[in-house]
C-alpha cells in the first residue's frame, strides 16, 4: 500500500516551514514599523488611522490594506502544508477555501499593480508571476498532480506574486524583519513549487487523497 510519505516531495517540510514562517511574518514590521496585521485597520469598514507626518507607502492611507490582506493567505498555506505533510490529503471544503483565498489575494494584488508607464515595467514582475501560476496550475492538474498539493502550489504562487509587489514597493523605505522574512518565504515557495512541479505522482488519486 502506498503510504503518506510516498507521496511527499522531499521538500514538503520546506513548504510547511514556509507557511508557518509566513504566518509569523504577518505580525512582524515590514517597513516604517508597519506590519501586515496593522494595515487591516485601514480596511474600508474599519476607521483608518491617520499619520500626521504623511509618511506612508500609499499616498492614500485608506488603501494601505491592499498591502496587508493578501498576506493572510499564509495561514491557509501553513494549515494545508502541514496536512499534506502528515496525511497527503485534504477535503473539498479545505481546497475550496484555499482557492477562494487565492482568487481574493490575486485580485487584490492585480488591482494594486500600476498598469501604465515605467511603473508597470518595474512592478510587472508580480503580474507575470500570477500569469505563470495560472499556467502552472493547469499544467499540474492535467499531469495528475494531487488536488491537495496543487492547491498548496497555487497559494504559494500567489504569495510569491504578492511578495514581489510589496518588496519592490518597500525597497526605498528600508526593509525590516517582516520584509526579510517575506523574502525568505518567497524563495522557499519558489523552490517548493519548482520541485513539486517536476515530480511524478504515481499511485496518487487526483482528488487529493492517496490511492491504495
SEZAVO-96896 format. One record per residue (C-alpha): x, y, z. Coordinates in steps of 0.02 Angstrom, whole numbers, padded with zeros to 5 digits, always signed. Example, Ala and Ser with C-alpha at 12.3 -4.5 7.8 and 13.67 -1.06 7.14 Angstrom:
2
+00615-00225+00390
+00684-00053+00357
***
This chain:
212
+00000+00000+00000
+00061+00173-00041
+00097+00268+00119
+00077+00453+00151
+00265+00477+00147
+00274+00400-00027
+00177+00547-00100
+00276+00680-00012
+00409+00777-00101
+00569+00789-00001
+00530+00975+00000
+00362+00954+00090
+00442+01003+00255
+00504+01162+00171
+00325+01202+00118
+00262+01182+00296
+00403+01290+00364
+00367+01424+00233
+00183+01427+00277
+00217+01441+00463
+00352+01573+00440
+00237+01672+00328
+00102+01669+00460
+00225+01737+00587
+00280+01873+00464
+00103+01942+00465
+00141+02018+00635
+00320+02075+00601
+00363+02254+00550
+00384+02265+00362
+00437+02445+00332
+00419+02601+00439
+00365+02489+00584
+00206+02441+00491
+00157+02257+00489
+00031+02169+00378
-00081+02146+00530
-00081+02331+00569
-00136+02376+00392
-00302+02287+00423
-00353+02442+00520
-00368+02531+00352
-00500+02413+00283
-00650+02508+00212
-00763+02453+00354
-00636+02500+00489
-00591+02677+00537
-00422+02713+00455
-00282+02783+00563
-00203+02948+00517
-00017+02980+00504
+00021+03163+00544
+00186+03153+00452
+00109+03083+00295
+00245+02951+00285
+00150+02806+00207
+00184+02682+00069
+00023+02734-00018
-00019+02917-00036
-00196+02874+00016
-00186+02787+00184
-00359+02714+00158
-00281+02598+00027
-00147+02528+00141
-00249+02371+00173
-00209+02316-00005
-00031+02280+00052
-00082+02180+00205
-00233+02072+00170
-00153+01956+00039
-00026+01908+00173
-00164+01818+00268
-00156+01678+00140
-00003+01615+00234
-00115+01546+00371
-00202+01433+00246
-00033+01389+00169
+00027+01332+00340
-00128+01227+00377
-00132+01146+00204
+00055+01110+00203
+00052+01028+00374
-00100+00925+00323
-00012+00870+00164
+00146+00827+00259
+00052+00722+00387
-00077+00629+00282
-00059+00679+00099
-00241+00733+00085
-00364+00875+00103
-00553+00891+00097
-00650+00976-00042
-00702+01110+00081
-00522+01146+00127
-00471+01159-00054
-00621+01270-00091
-00566+01390+00047
-00388+01385-00020
-00444+01434-00194
-00561+01570-00132
-00412+01643-00038
-00304+01627-00195
-00430+01718-00303
-00455+01854-00174
-00270+01882-00145
-00231+01878-00332
-00371+02003-00363
-00303+02123-00232
-00126+02106-00299
-00186+02134-00478
-00287+02287-00430
-00134+02358-00343
-00024+02346-00496
+00012+02506-00592
-00031+02467-00773
+00047+02615-00860
+00219+02689-00893
+00382+02641-00812
+00295+02587-00651
+00216+02441-00742
+00386+02385-00806
+00452+02390-00628
+00308+02307-00537
+00254+02196-00682
+00350+02051-00607
+00203+02017-00493
+00085+02009-00641
+00200+01890-00733
+00208+01776-00581
+00018+01771-00571
+00005+01727-00757
+00138+01593-00740
+00050+01525-00586
-00113+01504-00682
-00025+01411-00821
+00068+01301-00697
-00093+01257-00605
-00173+01197-00766
-00017+01101-00814
-00005+01013-00647
-00190+00971-00647
-00177+00891-00818
-00020+00798-00764
-00116+00713-00623
-00047+00810-00476
-00148+00777-00316
-00276+00914-00292
-00215+00944-00114
-00038+00980-00172
-00094+01083-00322
-00195+01195-00206
-00040+01223-00098
+00063+01269-00251
-00072+01390-00308
-00067+01480-00141
+00123+01483-00143
+00124+01558-00318
+00003+01695-00268
+00111+01730-00116
+00267+01747-00225
+00175+01872-00335
+00120+01968-00181
+00296+01964-00110
+00369+02031-00272
+00249+02177-00266
+00268+02228-00084
+00456+02201-00078
+00481+02314-00229
+00363+02445-00160
+00451+02445+00008
+00627+02440-00062
+00659+02625-00039
+00580+02632+00133
+00705+02515+00217
+00658+02333+00241
+00630+02272+00418
+00613+02099+00494
+00447+02063+00410
+00512+02106+00237
+00664+01993+00253
+00551+01853+00317
+00435+01876+00168
+00585+01868+00051
+00646+01706+00131
+00472+01629+00123
+00452+01680-00059
+00617+01598-00104
+00564+01440-00012
+00398+01441-00105
+00485+01455-00273
+00597+01307-00229
+00448+01202-00173
+00341+01246-00325
+00483+01203-00443
+00524+01039-00354
+00344+00981-00337
+00302+01026-00517
+00442+00917-00584
+00400+00763-00478
+00297+00611-00527
+00134+00561-00444
+00112+00375-00469
-00013+00292-00356
-00095+00455-00304
-00275+00499-00340
-00310+00667-00420
-00444+00701-00289
-00304+00742-00169
-00308+00579-00072
-00189+00432-00078
-00236+00287-00189
-00209+00117-00105
***
